[in-house]
C-alpha cells in the first residue's frame, strides 16, 4: 500500500503544480485524465518554456 500511496501523492503534486500555472488541459484532455508520464511531460515543458 505504501507504493500506491506514494504514486498517488506524486501524481497529485504534479497536478497541483499545473493548477498553480493555470494549466487545466493538454491536447483537449483535462489534466485529471492524463497518465503520470504525460503529466510529467506537460510540467517539464511548462518549466522549460518559462525559465
PyMOL commands that place a pseudoatom at each C-alpha (Angstrom):
pseudoatom trace, name=CA, resn=UNK, resi=1, chain=A, elem=C, hetatm=0, pos=[0.000, 0.000, 0.000]
pseudoatom trace, name=CA, resn=UNK, resi=2, chain=A, elem=C, hetatm=0, pos=[2.941, 2.333, 0.539]
pseudoatom trace, name=CA, resn=UNK, resi=3, chain=A, elem=C, hetatm=0, pos=[3.932, 2.293, -3.122]
pseudoatom trace, name=CA, resn=UNK, resi=4, chain=A, elem=C, hetatm=0, pos=[0.421, 3.071, -4.282]
pseudoatom trace, name=CA, resn=UNK, resi=5, chain=A, elem=C, hetatm=0, pos=[0.141, 5.946, -1.812]
pseudoatom trace, name=CA, resn=UNK, resi=6, chain=A, elem=C, hetatm=0, pos=[3.468, 7.364, -2.985]
pseudoatom trace, name=CA, resn=UNK, resi=7, chain=A, elem=C, hetatm=0, pos=[2.427, 7.135, -6.637]
pseudoatom trace, name=CA, resn=UNK, resi=8, chain=A, elem=C, hetatm=0, pos=[-0.851, 8.925, -5.935]
pseudoatom trace, name=CA, resn=UNK, resi=9, chain=A, elem=C, hetatm=0, pos=[0.933, 11.644, -3.972]
pseudoatom trace, name=CA, resn=UNK, resi=10, chain=A, elem=C, hetatm=0, pos=[3.415, 12.238, -6.818]
pseudoatom trace, name=CA, resn=UNK, resi=11, chain=A, elem=C, hetatm=0, pos=[0.594, 12.499, -9.340]
pseudoatom trace, name=CA, resn=UNK, resi=12, chain=A, elem=C, hetatm=0, pos=[-1.338, 14.885, -7.099]
pseudoatom trace, name=CA, resn=UNK, resi=13, chain=A, elem=C, hetatm=0, pos=[1.768, 17.038, -6.601]
pseudoatom trace, name=CA, resn=UNK, resi=14, chain=A, elem=C, hetatm=0, pos=[2.198, 17.433, -10.357]
pseudoatom trace, name=CA, resn=UNK, resi=15, chain=A, elem=C, hetatm=0, pos=[-1.492, 18.240, -10.817]
pseudoatom trace, name=CA, resn=UNK, resi=16, chain=A, elem=C, hetatm=0, pos=[-1.231, 20.896, -8.097]
pseudoatom trace, name=CA, resn=UNK, resi=17, chain=A, elem=C, hetatm=0, pos=[1.797, 22.438, -9.815]
pseudoatom trace, name=CA, resn=UNK, resi=18, chain=A, elem=C, hetatm=0, pos=[-0.063, 22.532, -13.132]
pseudoatom trace, name=CA, resn=UNK, resi=19, chain=A, elem=C, hetatm=0, pos=[-3.099, 24.129, -11.473]
pseudoatom trace, name=CA, resn=UNK, resi=20, chain=A, elem=C, hetatm=0, pos=[-0.868, 26.840, -9.983]
pseudoatom trace, name=CA, resn=UNK, resi=21, chain=A, elem=C, hetatm=0, pos=[0.415, 27.514, -13.511]
pseudoatom trace, name=CA, resn=UNK, resi=22, chain=A, elem=C, hetatm=0, pos=[-3.212, 27.758, -14.741]
pseudoatom trace, name=CA, resn=UNK, resi=23, chain=A, elem=C, hetatm=0, pos=[-2.826, 24.681, -16.922]
pseudoatom trace, name=CA, resn=UNK, resi=24, chain=A, elem=C, hetatm=0, pos=[-6.074, 22.745, -16.901]
pseudoatom trace, name=CA, resn=UNK, resi=25, chain=A, elem=C, hetatm=0, pos=[-5.871, 20.711, -20.077]
pseudoatom trace, name=CA, resn=UNK, resi=26, chain=A, elem=C, hetatm=0, pos=[-3.448, 19.251, -22.583]
pseudoatom trace, name=CA, resn=UNK, resi=27, chain=A, elem=C, hetatm=0, pos=[-4.395, 18.229, -26.113]
pseudoatom trace, name=CA, resn=UNK, resi=28, chain=A, elem=C, hetatm=0, pos=[-8.097, 18.707, -25.329]
pseudoatom trace, name=CA, resn=UNK, resi=29, chain=A, elem=C, hetatm=0, pos=[-7.929, 16.433, -22.267]
pseudoatom trace, name=CA, resn=UNK, resi=30, chain=A, elem=C, hetatm=0, pos=[-8.341, 17.512, -18.678]
pseudoatom trace, name=CA, resn=UNK, resi=31, chain=A, elem=C, hetatm=0, pos=[-5.152, 17.168, -16.624]
pseudoatom trace, name=CA, resn=UNK, resi=32, chain=A, elem=C, hetatm=0, pos=[-7.141, 14.878, -14.319]
pseudoatom trace, name=CA, resn=UNK, resi=33, chain=A, elem=C, hetatm=0, pos=[-7.492, 12.372, -17.172]
pseudoatom trace, name=CA, resn=UNK, resi=34, chain=A, elem=C, hetatm=0, pos=[-3.804, 12.264, -18.071]
pseudoatom trace, name=CA, resn=UNK, resi=35, chain=A, elem=C, hetatm=0, pos=[-1.444, 9.492, -17.036]
pseudoatom trace, name=CA, resn=UNK, resi=36, chain=A, elem=C, hetatm=0, pos=[1.580, 10.177, -14.839]
pseudoatom trace, name=CA, resn=UNK, resi=37, chain=A, elem=C, hetatm=0, pos=[4.117, 10.221, -17.681]
pseudoatom trace, name=CA, resn=UNK, resi=38, chain=A, elem=C, hetatm=0, pos=[2.106, 12.760, -19.660]
pseudoatom trace, name=CA, resn=UNK, resi=39, chain=A, elem=C, hetatm=0, pos=[1.643, 14.934, -16.578]
pseudoatom trace, name=CA, resn=UNK, resi=40, chain=A, elem=C, hetatm=0, pos=[5.410, 14.928, -16.028]
pseudoatom trace, name=CA, resn=UNK, resi=41, chain=A, elem=C, hetatm=0, pos=[5.945, 15.874, -19.668]
pseudoatom trace, name=CA, resn=UNK, resi=42, chain=A, elem=C, hetatm=0, pos=[3.475, 18.771, -19.513]
pseudoatom trace, name=CA, resn=UNK, resi=43, chain=A, elem=C, hetatm=0, pos=[5.003, 20.135, -16.303]
pseudoatom trace, name=CA, resn=UNK, resi=44, chain=A, elem=C, hetatm=0, pos=[8.534, 19.785, -17.631]
pseudoatom trace, name=CA, resn=UNK, resi=45, chain=A, elem=C, hetatm=0, pos=[7.698, 21.562, -20.878]
pseudoatom trace, name=CA, resn=UNK, resi=46, chain=A, elem=C, hetatm=0, pos=[5.983, 24.350, -18.960]
pseudoatom trace, name=CA, resn=UNK, resi=47, chain=A, elem=C, hetatm=0, pos=[9.051, 24.814, -16.753]
pseudoatom trace, name=CA, resn=UNK, resi=48, chain=A, elem=C, hetatm=0, pos=[11.408, 24.836, -19.746]
pseudoatom trace, name=CA, resn=UNK, resi=49, chain=A, elem=C, hetatm=0, pos=[9.325, 27.401, -21.601]
pseudoatom trace, name=CA, resn=UNK, resi=50, chain=A, elem=C, hetatm=0, pos=[9.069, 29.662, -18.557]
pseudoatom trace, name=CA, resn=UNK, resi=51, chain=A, elem=C, hetatm=0, pos=[12.630, 29.559, -17.304]
for i in range(1, 51): cmd.bond("trace and resi %d" % i, "trace and resi %d" % (i + 1))
show_as sticks, trace
zoom trace
